[in-house]
Amino acid sequence: MCVLTDARTGAESKRHVLFVNADADLRSVVTRVLERERFRVCAVPHSGHALLLCRTERFDVAIVELAGPDISGPSLLQQLRRHQPSLTSVYLGGPGTPEGVDHLLVAPFTTEDLLEEIQVALSGVAA
């Protein structure tokens, strides 16, 4: 569980995840899994939505496709980080995705794989 304490108020605050994926079923499943683990989740279908949200909401981690349908994951993250420089990321890739990408989650993945990769990304440790 990733619950933080807000330094100003002392109240608990949840880690906030931005999940960008065109597959509505996958967005729904990942949202349920992460909410059950006490994350706050914004799941959107494409990069345009993600970029709009990043202007008004603060995220701890973004989960994006390495080779997204409208923009590559690295390009999207570069744009998101203009608004939130400390944003960390987890990339989703398919079988055959090249190695050497930090925080890569290869589909199909388990709930445990997802949670572990998010925890590693949030800890600031390279995979």
N, C-alpha and C positions, 0 to 999 in steps of 0.2 A: 504494500500500500504506500502511496506517495502523497502524504498529507504534510503540508508545510504550515508553519505558523507565521502569520503576518506580523512583521516587526512593529508596525504602527499600532495595531489593535490587539495583538495577542491572540486573535481568533484563528482557527484553523482555515487554511485555504488549500484547495486542491490544485494539483498540477493540471495545466491546461494543454490539451492536445489538439492540433489541427491535422485532420486526416483528409487528404485530397486523393480521390479515386473515382473514376467514372462508373464503376460497378455499384449500383444501388444496394444489391444484396450484401456485398462485402462491406460497404459503408455501414449498413444496419448491424451486421454481426460484430464488426470491430467496435462500433459505438457501444453496443450492449456489454461486450466483454470489458472494455475500459471503464465504463460507468460502474460496473459491478466492482471494479477494483478501485473505485473512488476517484477516478480521473474526471475532469470536465472535458467534454469532447465537442468540437465543431467539425462535422463531416460534410464536405462539399464535393460536388462532382467535377469541378475543373479549376484551373489556375486562376481564372478571372475572379471567381468567388473567393478564393484564398487570398488574393491580393487585396480585395476590398476589405475582408475581415481583418487583415493584418494592420490596417490603418486605424481600426477602432477597438480591437481587442488585443491583449497581450497573451502570447503563447509561450510555453516552455519547450515544446517539441513539435516539429512538423513531420508527418509521415507522408511521403510522396513517392510516386512511381519514378524509378530511375529513368525510364523512357516513357514519359507521359504522352497521352494522345495529342495534346495541343502544344506542349512545351516540355523540354527535358527536365527531370528533377533538379539537376545542378543549376540550370538556368532559373527555374522557379525559386529555388532557395536563395540564389543571389539577389533576386528582386525582393523576396520577403525580408531578407536581412537588411535591406535599405531602411526598412521601417523598424526592424527589431534585430539589431546587430548580434545579440547574444542567443538568438534562436538556434537550437540544436536540431538535428534531423536524423530520421531513419528512412532509408531508401527501400522501396519494394522492387524486387526484380524477379525474373523468371529463371527457370533452369538454364544454365549456360551463361548467366550474367558473369562478366569478368570479375575476378578477385581484385582486391586492393581498394575497394570502396568501404570506408568506415561505416559501420551501422547499417549493414545490408541484411534485409529479411527476404529470403528466397521463398516464393510461393511454390507449392502449397506450404503453409506454415501452421504451427499449432498455437494455441493460446499461450502456452508457456514460452514458445519462441518469441512471440510478439511482446509479451511482458518483459522478458529478459533483455531483448534488444532495446526497448524503451528505457529500462533501468540503466543499462550500460551507457546509452547516449546521454541520459540526464546526469550521470556521474562524471561525464567529461572524459571518460577513458576511451581511447581509440580501440576499435574492435580488433 
